[in-house]
Amino acid sequence: MGQERQADLVIFDCDGVLVDSEPLAIAELRDLLSELGCALSEAEAYDRLLGRSVDTMRATLSQSFGITLSDAHLAQFRGRLFDRLTRDLTAIPGVRDMIARLDVPVCVASSSHPDRIALSLEKTGLADSFGPRVFSATMVKHGKPAPDLFLHAAAQMATPPARCIVVEDSPAGITAARAAGMTVLGFTGGSHALAANLEAQMLDCDTPRPDAICPTMAALEIHLAQWLAPQPNSF
């Protein structure tokens, strides 16, 4: 009787999973929107914008709030955020050691711009954990909640979607992973989890649910171990 894993690749979201960046990004975004006449609450910002690509965020702000984010506005936001990330960003506790213990390939698939992903990984000492295996929503036509980014990452890593596990903190990312036909673990260990009401959103019957919810990095490692452990087969 042979032994086979249930998955061959772990795909990590970056913001809120690898690095504790979401409170910093939401604060800077809310400040910019306030200057544009849109006083978005913290809860609403998390609910409507968390984990979404720039194009999806722009569409949401235009359709729901009548706010147009120009390229100049985005450049201003990125500049402020990069300063904040350089000063204040930290890794999610325990993530680097956890990744080092995995014995399957790993990669990053993030809605953020490549420059922001690179800064985040370098600042937190995680760049060496992934090397060039980093994929951004700028590389595909449609960002999260569409499945394009995860499918792109799987293709680049030469792994069938059904053999991938995605680790995500946002409903948009979970929706994208589900649409891609992948196993998905919801991570709620970032410092934004309470403000963003992440667990309740992940359990919302109106949105795709993750295969498991992991409130800590230790819990995530346990669930990954279960999916990655060799399983008996009939051969």
Secondary structure, DSSP 8 states (H G I E B T S, - for coil): --EE-S-SEEEE-SBTTTB--HHHHHHHHHHHHHHTT----HHHHHHHHTT--HHHHHHHHHHHH-----HHHHHHHHHHHHHHHHHH--B-TTHHHHHHH--S-EEEEESS-HHHHHHHHHHTT-HHHHTT-EEEGGGSSS-TTSSHHHHHHHHHTT--GGGEEEEESSHHHHHHHHHTT-EEEEE--STTTTTTTHHHHHT-TTS---SEEESSHHHHHHHHHHHHS-EE---
